[in-house]
Amino acid sequence: MPLTVHQFPCLSDNYAYLVRDDASGKVATIDTPDAEAIIREAENLGWNVDLVLNTHWHPDHAGGNAALKERFACELVGPAEVKEHFPLDRIVGDGDQVTLGTVRFDVLDTGGHTLGHICYYAPEEATIFVGDTLFPLGCGRVFEGTPQQMWASLSRLAALPPETVAWSAHEYTLANGRFAVTVDSSPALAERMRQIEATRARGEPTVPTTIGEERRTNPFFRAPELSNETDPALAFAEIRAAKDNFKG
């Protein structure tokens, strides 16, 4: 597999990713949550950052663009919404492609968390960087879009091959799981929660996940099965609202 993903925590609960195409040595950072941390990690690895791939405009995803550009003279790539807030060199949207050396990323529109949120999918590597659209046992809050839009985005991700590895931008899994067990009593979820609790007790990340695992246990993917609503988007909206109000 020619793609190496170097994952590291930053800020309070973000993950940053330095992604290297081993065939060419080209490197991208997925979002720029903490410019100083990203620069430090890249320098420690001896990697030059050639690309920034933003998923959406929020400051903990694009706030380090200017500093990364200044340090590495890298190309800043992302959805149009980023340019309203932070520097951006190239605007991409649904159906576009971005190459990192020999690796091709397909750009997928996954609006809902923000209107212009996108994901970067490398089908040949069975890898997708999902930003704040999808989390283990969760999904992003619907800040700008509608529940219908977010459900369409999640459905698009759910349709990817089950072995696809999904890299999320935050460590929210324990909190997501505490809510999930209030709406889903399945043995599969209970067993996954035991594994997650043990993983976090060891101080290890619960990210990445796989699309197949989320199909099996994520209540937002499974919303139509867990709700009396006949409309899948309304079922999702019901569970999303319950999560927004959850105090556990």
C-alpha positions as CSV (number, residue, x, y, z in Angstrom):
1,M,0.0,0.0,0.0
2,P,1.8,3.2,-1.2
3,L,0.0,5.5,1.2
4,T,1.4,6.1,4.7
5,V,-0.8,7.9,7.2
6,H,0.9,9.5,10.2
7,Q,-1.8,10.3,12.8
8,F,-1.3,12.4,15.9
9,P,-3.4,14.3,18.4
10,C,-3.5,18.1,18.7
11,L,-5.6,20.8,20.3
12,S,-8.1,19.3,22.8
13,D,-9.5,16.4,20.8
14,N,-8.5,16.8,17.1
15,Y,-6.4,14.4,15.1
16,A,-4.0,15.7,12.4
17,Y,-2.9,13.6,9.5
18,L,0.3,13.7,7.5
19,V,-0.3,11.5,4.4
20,R,2.7,10.4,2.3
21,D,2.6,8.7,-1.1
22,D,5.5,6.3,-0.7
23,A,6.1,6.0,-4.4
24,S,6.8,9.7,-5.0
25,G,7.5,11.0,-1.5
26,K,4.8,13.6,-1.8
27,V,3.1,14.6,1.4
28,A,-0.3,16.2,2.3
29,T,-1.8,17.3,5.5
30,I,-5.5,16.7,5.9
31,D,-6.8,19.9,7.4
32,T,-4.7,22.3,9.4
33,P,-6.0,22.2,13.0
34,D,-2.7,23.1,14.6
35,A,0.0,24.6,12.4
36,E,2.8,24.4,14.9
37,A,2.1,20.7,15.7
38,I,1.9,19.8,12.0
39,I,5.1,21.6,11.2
40,R,6.9,20.0,14.1
41,E,5.7,16.5,13.1
42,A,6.7,17.0,9.5
43,E,10.1,18.2,10.4
44,N,10.6,15.3,12.8
45,L,9.7,12.9,10.0
46,G,11.9,14.8,7.5
47,W,8.8,15.3,5.3
48,N,8.0,18.4,3.2
49,V,4.3,19.2,3.0
50,D,3.3,19.6,-0.6
51,L,-0.5,19.8,-0.2
52,V,-3.1,20.9,2.3
53,L,-6.4,19.2,1.8
54,N,-9.2,21.0,3.7
55,T,-12.5,19.3,4.4
56,H,-14.4,22.4,5.5
57,W,-14.0,25.9,6.7
58,H,-14.1,25.6,10.5
59,P,-11.0,27.2,12.2
60,D,-9.9,23.8,13.7
61,H,-9.7,22.5,10.1
62,A,-8.4,25.4,8.1
63,G,-7.0,27.9,10.6
64,G,-3.4,26.8,10.0
65,N,-3.5,27.3,6.2
66,A,-1.5,30.5,6.2
67,A,1.2,29.2,8.5
68,L,1.6,26.0,6.5
69,K,1.8,27.9,3.2
70,E,4.5,30.2,4.7
71,R,6.6,27.3,6.0
72,F,6.3,24.8,3.1
73,A,5.0,26.8,0.0
74,C,2.4,24.1,-0.3
75,E,-0.7,24.2,-2.4
76,L,-3.9,24.9,-0.4
77,V,-6.9,22.8,-1.7
78,G,-10.4,22.7,-0.4
79,P,-14.1,23.6,-0.9
80,A,-15.1,27.2,-1.8
81,E,-16.3,27.9,1.7
82,V,-12.8,27.9,3.0
83,K,-11.8,30.8,0.9
84,E,-14.3,33.0,2.7
85,H,-12.3,32.6,5.9
86,F,-8.8,31.4,5.2
87,P,-6.3,31.3,2.3
88,L,-7.0,28.8,-0.5
89,D,-5.2,28.2,-3.8
90,R,-7.5,25.7,-5.5
91,I,-11.2,25.2,-5.1
92,V,-12.5,21.6,-5.5
93,G,-16.0,20.2,-5.3
94,D,-17.9,17.0,-5.9
95,G,-16.5,14.9,-8.7
96,D,-13.1,16.6,-8.8
97,Q,-9.9,14.7,-8.3
98,V,-6.7,15.6,-6.4
99,T,-3.5,13.7,-6.9
100,L,-0.8,13.2,-4.3
101,G,2.1,11.7,-6.3
102,T,0.7,8.4,-7.6
103,V,-2.4,8.5,-5.4
104,R,-5.7,9.8,-6.6
105,F,-8.3,11.3,-4.2
106,D,-11.9,11.6,-5.4
107,V,-13.7,14.6,-3.9
108,L,-17.1,13.7,-2.4
109,D,-19.7,16.3,-1.4
110,T,-20.8,15.5,2.1
111,G,-22.5,18.7,3.1
112,G,-24.5,19.0,6.3
113,H,-22.1,19.8,9.1
114,T,-21.2,22.8,6.9
115,L,-22.8,23.4,3.6
116,G,-19.7,22.8,1.6
117,H,-18.0,20.0,3.6
118,I,-16.1,17.5,1.4
119,C,-14.3,14.2,1.9
120,Y,-11.2,12.9,0.2
121,Y,-11.6,9.3,-1.0
122,A,-8.7,7.2,-2.4
123,P,-10.5,4.2,-3.8
124,E,-7.4,2.2,-4.8
125,E,-6.2,2.6,-1.2
126,A,-9.6,1.9,0.3
127,T,-9.1,5.0,2.4
128,I,-11.2,8.1,3.0
129,F,-10.7,11.2,5.1
130,V,-14.1,12.2,6.4
131,G,-13.4,15.4,8.4
132,D,-16.4,16.0,10.6
133,T,-19.0,14.2,8.6
134,L,-18.5,10.8,10.2
135,F,-17.1,9.6,13.5
136,P,-16.9,6.2,15.1
137,L,-20.4,5.7,16.4
138,G,-21.4,9.2,15.5
139,C,-21.6,12.0,12.9
140,G,-21.1,15.7,12.8
141,R,-23.6,18.1,14.2
142,V,-25.8,19.7,11.5
143,F,-24.7,23.3,11.9
144,E,-25.4,24.7,8.4
145,G,-27.2,22.1,6.4
146,T,-30.4,20.2,6.9
147,P,-31.0,16.7,8.3
148,Q,-32.0,15.6,4.8
149,Q,-28.6,16.8,3.4
150,M,-26.7,15.1,6.2
151,W,-28.6,11.9,5.8
152,A,-27.8,12.0,2.0
153,S,-24.1,12.5,2.9
154,L,-24.0,9.7,5.4
155,S,-25.8,7.4,2.9
156,R,-23.2,8.2,0.3
157,L,-20.4,7.2,2.8
158,A,-22.4,4.0,3.8
159,A,-22.4,3.0,0.1
160,L,-18.6,2.7,0.0
161,P,-17.0,-0.7,0.2
162,P,-17.2,-2.0,3.8
163,E,-13.4,-2.4,4.0
164,T,-12.9,1.3,3.4
165,V,-10.8,2.9,6.2
166,A,-12.4,6.1,7.5
167,W,-10.2,8.7,9.2
168,S,-12.2,11.2,11.3
169,A,-11.0,14.5,12.7
170,H,-11.8,14.1,16.4
171,E,-11.7,11.6,19.3
172,Y,-15.3,11.6,20.2
173,T,-16.0,7.9,20.3
174,L,-16.6,7.3,24.0
175,A,-19.1,10.2,24.2
176,N,-20.8,8.9,21.0
177,G,-20.9,5.4,22.4
178,R,-22.6,6.5,25.6
179,F,-25.4,8.0,23.5
180,A,-25.5,5.1,21.1
181,V,-26.3,2.5,23.7
182,T,-29.4,4.6,24.7
183,V,-31.0,4.0,21.3
184,D,-29.5,0.7,20.3
185,S,-29.4,-2.4,22.5
186,S,-27.7,-4.7,20.0
187,P,-25.0,-7.1,21.2
188,A,-22.7,-5.9,18.5
189,L,-22.8,-2.4,19.8
190,A,-22.3,-3.6,23.4
191,E,-19.3,-5.6,22.5
192,R,-17.8,-2.7,20.5
193,M,-18.3,-0.4,23.5
194,R,-16.3,-2.8,25.7
195,Q,-13.5,-2.7,23.1
196,I,-13.6,1.1,22.9
197,E,-13.5,1.5,26.6
198,A,-10.5,-0.7,26.8
199,T,-8.8,1.1,23.9
200,R,-9.2,4.5,25.6
201,A,-8.1,3.1,28.9
202,R,-4.8,2.2,27.3
203,G,-4.6,5.8,25.9
204,E,-4.9,4.6,22.3
205,P,-7.0,6.2,19.5
206,T,-10.3,4.8,18.4
207,V,-9.8,6.3,15.0
208,P,-9.7,5.1,12.2
209,T,-12.8,3.0,11.8
210,T,-14.2,1.2,8.7
211,I,-17.3,1.8,6.8
212,G,-18.4,-1.8,7.5
213,E,-18.0,-1.4,11.3
214,E,-20.1,1.8,11.2
215,R,-22.8,0.2,9.1
216,R,-23.0,-2.5,11.8
217,T,-23.0,-0.3,14.9
218,N,-23.3,3.4,14.2
219,P,-26.8,4.6,15.2
220,F,-26.7,7.3,12.6
221,F,-26.1,4.9,9.7
222,R,-28.7,2.6,11.3
223,A,-31.3,5.3,12.0
224,P,-34.1,3.8,9.9
225,E,-33.8,0.5,11.9
226,L,-33.9,2.3,15.3
227,S,-36.8,4.7,14.7
228,N,-40.5,4.4,14.0
229,E,-40.2,7.0,11.3
230,T,-40.8,5.6,7.8
231,D,-38.8,8.3,6.1
232,P,-35.1,7.5,6.6
233,A,-34.1,11.2,6.7
234,L,-36.7,11.9,9.4
235,A,-35.4,8.9,11.3
236,F,-31.9,10.3,11.1
237,A,-33.2,13.8,12.2
238,E,-34.9,12.2,15.3
239,I,-31.7,10.5,16.4
240,R,-29.6,13.5,15.6
241,A,-31.8,15.7,17.7
242,A,-31.7,13.2,20.6
243,K,-27.9,13.2,20.5
244,D,-27.8,17.0,20.4
245,N,-29.9,17.0,23.7
246,F,-28.1,14.1,25.3
247,K,-26.5,14.9,28.7
248,G,-24.8,11.6,29.5
